[in-house]
Amino acid sequence: MTGVIVASGNGASAVPTGIRILARGGSALDAVEACAKIIEADTTDTSVGRGGKPNVLGEVELDASIMDGTTHRSGAVAALKGYLHPISVARAVMEQTPHVFIVGDGAARFAREIG
């Protein structure tokens, strides 16, 4: 089976990382999470992550979602403040809870609980 990674223009710089993970036998979920974390940490990218636009209160709130095509499960968080990698929190929602989507204070509480 051949892996394929699709990214928007701002995600192109992360694609080689995902390709390396897949080439070494890593899972698609690991590749997606690793690619997203690169973009989330990029303060020069104003569309997502740390460099994202603030809300009307001047706070950057982050969102992320992840889906597993094999299990048909998904996880998402929104309005998460103070966490560098919401993609990892979204993955934990998918893998560790019966929920699909956690928002705001609930997302922050869950993020604290998982470390």
DRENMARSE-93745 format. One record per residue: residue in one letter; y, z, x of N, C-alpha, C, O, CB in turn. Coordinates in pm, whole numbers, padded with zeros to 5 digits, always signed. Glycine has a CB too. Example, Ala and Ser with C-alpha at 12.3 -4.5 7.8 and 13.67 -1.06 7.14 Angstrom:
<sites>
A-00569+00780+01319-00450+00780+01230-00330+00780+01320-00332+00846+01424-00447+00905+01131;S-00225+00708+01285-00106+00714+01367+00003+00787+01290+00114+00804+01341-00060+00572+01408;
</sites>
This chain:
<sites>
M-00118+00000+00084+00000+00000+00000+00124+00000+00088+00127+00068+00191+00000+00121-00095;T+00223-00075+00050+00348-00082+00123+00453+00001+00052+00469-00009-00070+00395-00229+00139;G+00525+00082+00128+00632+00162+00070+00761+00083+00063+00786-00005+00145+00653+00289+00151;V+00842+00114-00034+00972+00051-00050+01074+00161-00073+01052+00253-00151+00972-00052-00168;I+01186+00151-00004+01296+00245-00026+01416+00164-00070+01456+00069-00004+01328+00328+00103;V+01473+00202-00182+01591+00136-00236+01705+00236-00233+01689+00351-00275+01567+00081-00381;A+01820+00194-00183+01936+00284-00175+02061+00208-00212+02070+00087-00194+01949+00345-00033;S+02158+00280-00264+02290+00221-00285+02357+00207-00150+02305+00257-00049+02376+00307-00384;G+02470+00142-00146+02539+00117-00019+02564+00242+00062+02548+00241+00184+02668+00050-00045;N+02603+00351-00004+02632+00473+00071+02506+00541+00122+02515+00629+00208+02710+00570-00017;G+02391+00504+00073+02266+00564+00117+02194+00485+00225+02090+00528+00275+02176+00581+00002;A+02249+00370+00262+02181+00283+00358+02154+00351+00492+02051+00326+00555+02263+00158+00381;S+02245+00436+00535+02227+00502+00666+02109+00598+00667+02059+00633+00774+02354+00576+00704;A+02064+00642+00551+01953+00737+00543+01817+00668+00534+01714+00732+00557+01971+00827+00423;V+01816+00540+00502+01690+00468+00482+01595+00475+00601+01476+00497+00581+01719+00324+00450;P+01642+00458+00726+01548+00467+00839+01473+00600+00845+01356+00603+00885+01623+00447+00969;T+01537+00708+00806+01469+00838+00803+01354+00835+00703+01244+00881+00733+01568+00951+00768;G+01380+00783+00586+01275+00772+00485+01161+00683+00529+01044+00714+00504+01333+00721+00356;I+01194+00573+00594+01090+00482+00643+01002+00551+00746+00880+00535+00744+01155+00355+00705;R+01063+00629+00836+00984+00703+00936+00888+00802+00869+00773+00814+00910+01078+00777+01033;I+00936+00870+00768+00851+00968+00698+00732+00898+00634+00619+00944+00645+00933+01044+00591;L+00758+00786+00566+00649+00712+00503+00552+00656+00607+00431+00659+00587+00705+00599+00417;A+00606+00604+00717+00521+00546+00822+00428+00649+00885+00319+00615+00931+00608+00483+00931;R+00471+00774+00886+00389+00882+00942+00295+00943+00839+00229+01044+00866+00479+00991+01000;G+00290+00883+00721+00200+00933+00618+00260+01035+00525+00189+01095+00444+00080+00990+00681;G+00391+01057+00536+00458+01152+00448+00464+01102+00305+00444+00983+00279+00599+01180+00498;S+00490+01191+00215+00496+01154+00073+00629+01088+00037+00729+01105+00107+00474+01278-00015;A+00626+01014-00072+00749+00953-00122+00851+01061-00156+00971+01042-00133+00720+00865-00245;L+00805+01173-00211+00898+01283-00243+00965+01337-00117+01085+01364-00118+00823+01396-00315;D+00888+01352-00010+00946+01399+00116+01050+01300+00167+01156+01340+00216+00837+01421+00222;A+01020+01170+00156+01114+01067+00202+01242+01068+00120+01352+01061+00174+01048+00929+00195;V+01227+01076-00012+01345+01078-00100+01432+01200-00071+01554+01189-00059+01302+01078-00248;E+01369+01316-00061+01444+01439-00036+01517+01431+00098+01635+01467+00107+01351+01561-00038;A+01450+01385+00201+01513+01375+00334+01631+01279+00333+01735+01308+00392+01410+01331+00438;C+01614+01165+00267+01725+01068+00259+01844+01127+00184+01958+01114+00228+01677+00938+00190;A+01817+01190+00071+01925+01249-00008+01999+01357+00070+02121+01367+00061+01870+01307-00138;K+01926+01437+00147+01989+01545+00223+02088+01491+00327+02190+01554+00354+01882+01630+00293;I+02058+01376+00383+02150+01315+00480+02282+01281+00413+02389+01311+00466+02087+01188+00543;I+02275+01220+00297+02397+01181+00225+02469+01303+00169+02592+01308+00170+02363+01082+00112;E+02395+01401+00119+02457+01523+00068+02540+01594+00175+02643+01654+00144+02350+01618+00014;A+02495+01588+00299+02564+01658+00408+02679+01578+00468+02755+01632+00549+02465+01692+00516;D+02693+01453+00431+02794+01365+00489+02930+01389+00423+02953+01347+00309+02753+01216+00474;T+03019+01456+00493+03150+01487+00435+03240+01365+00423+03344+01371+00356+03220+01592+00519;T+03204+01254+00486+03285+01132+00474+03249+01052+00350+03323+00960+00313+03269+01046+00599;D+03138+01083+00287+03098+01014+00164+03162+01087+00046+03127+01201+00016+02941+01009+00150;T+03254+01020-00019+03328+01085-00128+03262+01068-00265+03319+01109-00366+03468+01029-00133;S+03144+01008-00269+03080+00987-00399+02982+01098-00436+02961+01125-00555+03007+00855-00399;V+02923+01163-00338+02823+01268-00363+02832+01375-00255+02901+01357-00155+02680+01210-00369;G+02764+01485-00276+02750+01586-00172+02880+01653-00132+02977+01654-00208+02691+01524-00052;R+02880+01709-00012+02994+01787+00038+03126+01711+00035+03232+01772+00019+02966+01830+00179;G+03121+01582+00051+03244+01503+00049+03286+01459-00090+03385+01388-00106+03229+01383+00135;G+03210+01500-00192+03235+01457-00329+03369+01506-00384+03431+01598-00332+03125+01506-00417;K+03410+01441-00488+03537+01474-00553+03527+01608-00626+03425+01636-00689+03577+01363-00652;P+03630+01691-00617+03629+01819-00688+03651+01800-00838+03702+01697-00882+03737+01912-00630;N+03612+01902-00914+03637+01900-01058+03783+01936-01085+03862+01948-00991+03541+01999-01132;V+03821+01954-01211+03960+01982-01245+04008+02116-01192+04129+02140-01184+03978+01977-01395;L+03916+02204-01156+03952+02333-01099+03958+02329-00947+03985+02430-00882+03853+02440-01144;G+03933+02211-00890+03938+02196-00746+03809+02235-00675+03808+02248-00552+04049+02276-00692;E+03701+02254-00750+03573+02294-00692+03477+02175-00690+03470+02097-00785+03511+02411-00771;V+03404+02161-00580+03302+02056-00573+03174+02111-00636+03117+02209-00588+03277+02010-00425;E+03130+02047-00742+03005+02082-00808+02907+01969-00782+02940+01851-00798+03025+02107-00963;L+02786+02005-00742+02689+01903-00703+02576+01891-00805+02537+01989-00868+02632+01935-00566;D+02526+01770-00819+02416+01739-00909+02307+01667-00829+02337+01601-00730+02464+01652-01030;A+02185+01679-00872+02075+01603-00811+01958+01598-00908+01939+01687-00990+02032+01666-00676;S+01882+01491-00895+01757+01482-00971+01652+01413-00885+01685+01336-00795+01778+01406-01105;I+01527+01442-00915+01416+01383-00842+01301+01364-00940+01281+01446-01030+01373+01472-00720;M+01226+01257-00922+01114+01227-01011+00991+01192-00929+01001+01130-00823+01148+01112-01107;D+00876+01232-00978+00749+01202-00914+00673+01104-01002+00627+01140-01111+00665+01333-00889;G+00661+00981-00956+00594+00878-01034+00446+00903-01054+00387+00854-01150+00612+00746-00968;T+00385+00979-00965+00243+01008-00976+00214+01107-01088+00122+01087-01167+00190+01063-00844;T+00293+01213-01094+00270+01318-01195+00356+01302-01319+00333+01368-01420+00295+01453-01134;H+00455+01214-01311+00552+01192-01419+00636+01317-01447+00685+01336-01558+00481+01150-01546;R+00651+01400-01346+00735+01519-01358+00871+01489-01296+00885+01398-01215+00669+01643-01289;S+00970+01568-01336+01103+01553-01278+01173+01688-01276+01134+01782-01345+01187+01450-01357;G+01276+01695-01194+01358+01815-01186+01501+01776-01157+01526+01678-01088+01304+01911-01078;A+01593+01853-01209+01734+01822-01189+01818+01949-01195+01782+02047-01260+01783+01721-01294;V+01930+01943-01125+02031+02049-01132+02167+01982-01146+02187+01869-01103+02026+02142-01006;A+02260+02055-01207+02395+02003-01221+02494+02118-01213+02462+02233-01242+02412+01925-01354;A+02616+02083-01174+02726+02180-01163+02689+02294-01069+02723+02410-01094+02763+02236-01301;L+02619+02260-00961+02576+02359-00863+02682+02372-00755+02719+02273-00692+02438+02321-00801;K+02729+02493-00734+02833+02518-00633+02776+02604-00521+02697+02696-00545+02956+02587-00696;G+02817+02573-00398+02782+02658-00285+02649+02629-00219+02603+02709-00138+02783+02796-00329;Y+02586+02518-00252+02457+02481-00191+02469+02342-00130+02512+02248-00197+02342+02486-00295;L+02430+02330-00005+02443+02203+00066+02348+02096+00012+02383+01979+00008+02418+02223+00214;H+02228+02136-00029+02128+02037-00066+02074+02058-00208+01966+02115-00226+02013+02040+00032;P+02148+02012-00308+02099+02024-00445+01969+01947-00469+01894+01981-00561+02205+01975-00542;I+01940+01845-00388+01815+01772-00405+01695+01864-00384+01594+01851-00454+01808+01653-00306;S+01707+01957-00290+01596+02050-00265+01580+02148-00381+01468+02188-00414+01620+02127-00135;V+01691+02186-00442+01684+02274-00559+01623+02198-00677+01542+02254-00751+01827+02328-00596;A+01662+02072-00694+01604+01990-00801+01453+01974-00782+01377+01981-00879+01672+01852-00805;R+01412+01954-00658+01268+01941-00633+01195+02072-00667+01085+02069-00723+01242+01903-00485;A+01256+02183-00634+01196+02312-00667+01188+02333-00818+01092+02391-00868+01275+02426-00602;V+01288+02286-00892+01283+02293-01038+01157+02220-01086+01083+02270-01170+01412+02231-01103;M+01136+02101-01032+01020+02020-01071+00888+02088-01033+00794+02091-01114+01028+01883-01005;E+00880+02140-00913+00753+02190-00860+00723+02336-00896+00606+02376-00897+00753+02175-00713;Q+00826+02415-00925+00805+02559-00940+00836+02614-01079+00816+02733-01104+00886+02631-00841;T+00886+02530-01168+00922+02580-01301+00867+02487-01409+00827+02374-01380+01075+02594-01315;P+00864+02533-01533+00827+02445-01644+00946+02363-01693+00932+02281-01784+00768+02527-01759;H+01062+02384-01634+01186+02319-01678+01205+02184-01611+01140+02152-01511+01305+02409-01650;V+01296+02106-01667+01333+01977-01610+01475+01981-01556+01503+01919-01454+01318+01866-01714;F+01565+02053-01623+01708+02043-01591+01770+02182-01603+01760+02246-01707+01780+01943-01686;I+01833+02227-01495+01902+02356-01495+02046+02331-01450+02071+02258-01355+01830+02461-01401;V+02141+02394-01521+02283+02365-01499+02363+02491-01470+02329+02600-01517+02341+02294-01621;G+02470+02475-01391+02570+02579-01371+02517+02709-01316+02447+02711-01214+02638+02606-01498;D+02551+02820-01384+02511+02953-01337+02359+02965-01326+02308+03029-01234+02565+03060-01431;G+02287+02904-01419+02141+02908-01413+02087+02837-01290+01992+02883-01227+02081+02846-01538;A+02149+02724-01255+02108+02650-01135+02138+02731-01010+02057+02735-00917+02180+02514-01128;A+02254+02796-01008+02290+02879-00891+02196+02998-00878+02155+03033-00767+02436+02928-00903;R+02163+03059-00990+02070+03173-00986+01933+03130-00934+01875+03198-00849+02056+03236-01126;F+01884+03018-00984+01754+02968-00938+01760+02934-00789+01666+02965-00716+01713+02844-01020;A+01868+02871-00745+01882+02837-00603+01878+02962-00516+01816+02963-00409+02014+02760-00580;R+01945+03068-00561+01941+03195-00486+01799+03251-00481+01755+03299-00377+02036+03298-00551;E+01729+03244-00593+01594+03299-00601+01496+03229-00506+01409+03293-00448+01542+03289-00743;I+01512+03097-00491+01418+03024-00404+01461+03025-00258+01387+02982-00170+01405+02881-00452;G+01584+03074-00234+01632+03084-00096+01696+02958-00053+01743+02949+00060+01523+03118-00002;
</sites>
